[in-house]
């Protein structure tokens, strides 16, 4: 008997080119979950220094946080292939150089430089894929399903990627840089396959230049300037809903990063360090299942209410980790909390997608992944300091604290989230190109009635 979710996903994947670009996007997305752990394992093993490993890994993440939004803005203006084809090649070449430099025990500064090139030019494949979905789909319900599918594929990458990277890097048969080599292959082959599909590529939106002054026709000049200013959308980070989502996901990312480090500490304290990956996989499994179920139907709640429920669910769930008596109980709690993770991420993506102008879509979605990645890095770093001082108990208290900070950010940003443009009025669905939130309308979820 087919699963009840098959119809919704079969409908969107049957669109011409959809299955190909989504599959290629998944392949190119795996390195986001593999490069960090592979770098740490390789550099620590070759240089015998955790500090050096942390510096090189952090350089990749920081460069990605800076470079991803800049690349996304260029993509919106000039197109995915024109910007990302050279970027993928630069990132891949840098990663190849990092592999060779590490194996040759090159100076640390060279590894950091190559790590910056790897992360800074990698881009956000998830935002590129989601942008393509909005190009080939025409209804909010289908876009909701597509974004949920991509959230599930994100979780799949985070389930399989670290396990694959760790297994490849720690076996005695393969070189310790094997995780990085696999990441390089997936990034370049998947990226080139994705960018080769021109039929589904979104149309770029070049920025209109300010007209030259016409001394003999000041009235016409003023009209042109007024039209130009009216056509320019509000900058992404000046739109309240986008800022709110970015801050919420920054703290959510910190919760994820702190939890990963604390899970290792907790399992180590129990003498079960080798089972850490299994426990963490239950979180990703629960999230993947929830994403598929969430995207299989339309929900009657507005998107902001769906986001509120998800953020509160994560905060309440993270608060239970400190009481887990064993790794088995912790795995069950992880699975339950995971049920709220992907739907929360999908709701946030949907809000941003419905808020920004079509000419800003890639940049808007890229800020989400950037905020999460920065949060994960900060959460891992600060969480490690807390664990060194207080053990896993303190680590889980810090994890819960970050989840409640996300809830506080949500409450502060709630007015902007409620005013976000309705997803039923997306650009291309009879709605003029938006320049920001619609102050007079309350944002609704796919298929929902106004309330």
N, C-alpha and C positions, 0 to 999 in steps of 0.2 A: 504494500500500500504506500503510495507516495506521501511524503511529509506535507503537512498543510502549508509549509512555507515555500514549497517548490514553485507554485504558480506565480507568486510575486517576483521571485528571483529569476525564474525562467522567462518571464515577460520582459524584464529589462536586459537580460543577457542575450536575448534573441535579436536585439537591435543590431544592425550591421556594424561590425567592428568592435562591439562592446566586449565580448569575451576575450578578444585578442588584446585590447589595450589594458583591460583589467588584469589579465594573466601576466602580461609583460610588466605591468606596474607592480604586481606582487613580487615578481622575481627581482626587480630592481630595488624593492623596498627592504629585502632581507638584510642588506648590509647595515641598516640603521640599528638593528639589534645585535649585530655581530662585531662591528669594528671596535667598539669600546672594550668589550671583554677580550677580544682577540689581541688587541694592542697591549693590554695589561699582562696577559699571559705570556706573550712573546717577549716584551721588553723586560719583564721581571725575570724570566728564565734566562735570557741572554746576558743581561747586565747585572743580575743578582740584586736588584734594587727596586723596592716597591715605590719609592719616591719618584724615581725616574719614570717608572711605568705610569704613575698617576699624572705626572707632568705632561707626558706625551698624549695620554688619553684626554686630559682636560683641554689641551690645545686643540684637539679635534672638535670637541664639543663647543668650546667658546667660538671657534672660527665658524662653525655651523650656525650658531646662534646669531652671529653678526651677518654672515653671508646669505643665509636663506631668505630673509625678507627683501634684501637688495636684489637678489636674483629674481624673486617673485615679482617685484615691481617691473623689472625689465621684461619679464615674460609677458605680463599683461600688456605692455606697450608694443613689444616686437614679436611675440609668438614663442611657443614652446621650443620648437626645433631650432630656431635661429639663436636662441640664448643657451639652451641646455645642451645642444650637441657639442659645442666647444667646451662647455663647463664640465660635462661628463668626462670628456677626454682629458681635461686638465686634472680633474679630481682623480681619475683612474691612473694617470701618469704619476701623480704625487703619491698615490697609495703604492704603486709598484716601486717607486723610489724609496718609500718608507720600508718596504719589505727587504729590499736589497741593502739599504743602509743599516737596518737592524741586524741582518745576518752578518754584515761586515764589521759590526761593532763600531759604527761611525760615531763621531761626537754627538752628544745629546742635543746640541743646538740644531744640528742638521735634521735630526728626527723630529724636533718640534716644528721646524720650518716646513717639512714635508707633511706633517700632520695638519698644519694650518691649511695647506693647499688641498688636502683630502677633504677636510670638513667644510672649508669656506666655499668650495665650488660644487659640493655634492647636491645642493638643492633639496627640496621637499617633494619626493615622488608622490606622497599621498595627496598633496594639494593639486598636483598636476593631474592625477587620475580623477579626483573629484571634480575638477574644473571641466574635464571632458564629459563627465556624466551630465553636467548642467547644459552642455551643448547639444547632446543627442536626445535628452529627455525633455518633455514639455509640461509635465504636471508635477505639482508638489508631492503627490503621493509616490510617484516613481522616483523622484529625487530623494525622498525620505528613505525608500527601500535601498537605493544605490549607496547612499551615505552609510547606512547601517551595514551593508555588505562590506564596504571598505573598512569600517571599524572592526568587523569580524576578521578581515584579512590582516589588519594591523596586529590583532591579537595572535593570529596564526604565526605571523613573522616573529613576534616576541616569545611565542611558545617554542618554536622549532629552532630559530636562529641561535640563541645562546647555547642551547644543548649541542647543536651541530658544531659551533665554533669551539666549545670546550672540548668536545670529543676529538675533533681534528687536531687541536693544539696540544693535547696532553698525551696522545698516543705515542708510543716509542717508535712506531713504524714511519710516521710522517714528521716533517720538520715542524718546529714549534711555531713557525709563521703560517702554518696551513690554514688557520682560521682567516687570516688576512688574505691569503691567496684565493680562498673560496669567495670571500667578500668581493674581491676585485673582479673575479669572473662574473658573479651575479650582477654587480653594478654595471659593468661595461656592456655585457651581452643583453641584460634586461633593459638597460637604458637605451641602447641603440635600437633594440627591437621595438620598444615603446615609441621612440621618436620617429621611427620609420613609417608609422601609421598616420598618414597625412589627412585622411578623410574625416577623422574625428577630432582633429586639432582645433581648439577654439580660435576664433578670429581675433587677432590682436587689436588693441585700441590705442593707437598712437596719441600722445598728448598734443593737443592743438596749440600751436604757437600764438603768442599775442600778436595781433595785427600791427603792421607798421603805421606810424602816425601819418595821417593825410592832412597836411595843413590847409588844403583847399576845401576840405569837406569834414569839418569837425563834428557835425551832427551824425553823419554816416559812421565816422570813427567811433563815436560814443555808443551807437547802436551795436556795432560789431563787438566792442569791448564788453558791453552788457550781456550780449548773447554768449560770448565766450565764457564769462564768469558764471553765467547760469548753467552752462553745459558742463562745467568742471565739477566733479563730485567732491564731496567733503573728504579730506585726507583720512585714510583708514583709521589711524590712531587718534583722530579727533571725533570719532563716532562712539558715543557712550556705550552701546551694546558690545562693540568689539573690545573696547578697553575693559569692560566688566568681565567678559569671557576670558580675555588674556590673563587678568589678575587671578581669577578663579582657578584657571588651569595651571598657573604658575605654582600656586600652593598645592594643587592636586598632584602636580609633578613632584614637588618636594615630598609629599606623602609617599608616592611610589618609590622614589629614590631612597628615602629613609627606611622604608619597609624592606627593600631588597637587602640592604646592609644588615639590618636588625635580624632578618630571617637567618642569615648566615651565622650571626653571633648566637642566636637562640639555639640553632641546631648544633653548633659547636659546643655550647654549654651542656647539651644533652648527650654529647658524644656521637651525634648523628650527622656530622657535617656533609657527608655524601648524599644525604636525602634532601638537602635544601632545594635543589632543582625540582624535585617532585612536588614539594609543597608549593613552590612558586608557580609551577605549571597548573595547579588546580585553580589558582586565581585567573590565569589567562584562559583556561578552559571554560570556567563559568562565564567570563566576559564574552568569549567567542559565541557560546550558545545563546546568551542573552541578546547579542547583537543580531543574530539571525532571526530570533523570535521577534525582537523589537521592530525589525525592518519588514516583517512579513505582513503587516497590517497597518492601517491608519489608526491613530489614537485621538480620542476626543478632547484631550487636554491641550491647551496652548503650549507652545514650546517652552516658554519661561517656567511654566508649572512642571513640565517634565524635567527641566534642568534642576529646579528646586528639589524635587523628589530624589533625583539621582545624587546630588551633592549631600543632602541630609543622610541618604542611605549609606554613602561612603563614610561619612563622619561617624555615624552610629556604629557601623561595622568595624571601622578602624579602632574604635574605643574598646572593642572586645578582645583585641589581640593580646593585651597585657595579662589577661586572665587565663590564657590557654595553658593547660598543664602539660601538654605533650605536642609533638609535631603532628600527630594524627588529627588531634582536635584543631590545631592551627590550620591544617590543610582544609578541613571542613569550613572553618570560618572564612578562609581565603576564597573558597568556591562561592560562598554566599555573597561576600562583598563583591566578587567578580561579576555577579549578576547585574550589579548596578553600574559597572565601570563603562563598558562600551556604549550603552544607551545614553549615559551622561555625556560622553565624548561626542556621540552622534548628534545629540540635541544642541550642544554648543556649536558644532560645525554648521548645523542647519540654521541656527540663529545668525551666525556670521554670514552665511551664504544668502540669507534673506535680507540682510541689512545693507551690505556694501553694494556698490554699483557693479554691473557686470564687468566693467573695465578694471575693477579692483579685486576681482574674485580670487585670483591666485595669491595675491599679496595678503588678503584677509585670512585665507585658510593657512597660509604659511606662518602667520603670526601665532596661530594656535599651536602648531608643532614646535615652533621656537620657544614659546613660553613653557610648554611641557618639558622640553629638553633642558632648558635652563633650570627649571624647578627640580628635575631629577638630579642634575649635577649638584646643585646646592644642597638638596636633601641628603644625598649620599655623603657629601663632604661633612656637613654639620652633624648628620646622624652618626658618622664614624667617631667624631670627637665626643659626642654624648655617650656613645657606647663604651669608649675607652675609659670614661669617668664613672659610669653607672651600670654598665652591662646591658644586656638585652632588655631588661625591664625599663630602663630609662629610654632606650631606643624606641620602644613601642609607645611610651608616653609622648615622645617627640613626634612620632608618626601620627598619633591621634591628634596632637596639637596642630599639625599642619593641615589635617583634614578639616578641623573646626575653623582654622583661619580661612580656608576656602569657603566655608559656610558664611563666615562674617563678610568676606568680600562679596559673596552673592547677595547678602542682605543689603549691603551698601549700594550695590549696582542694580538692585531690583527695579527701581524706577526706570532706568535706562533700558533694561531688558523688557519691561512691560511695554515700553513705547516703541520697541523695535518693529521695523516694517513687517507687515504680514507676509508670511510665506506664500499666501495665496495670490500675492501681487508681485511676482518675480519679474525681472526684466525679461522681455520677450513673450510675456503672457498678457499683453494688452496694457502693460504698465509703463509709464515713461521711465527713462533712465534715472535711478534714484541718486540723490546727492547726500543721503543720510537718512536717519530715522524719520518716520512719519509721526509727528507729534500728536496727531488726532486719532490715530488708530492703534488698537491693541493687537499685538502680534498673536497669531493663532498657529496651531500645529497643522500638519498636513491632514486634510479631510475634516478639520474641526469647524464647528460653527462659532461665530463670534459670541462672546459672553459679556 
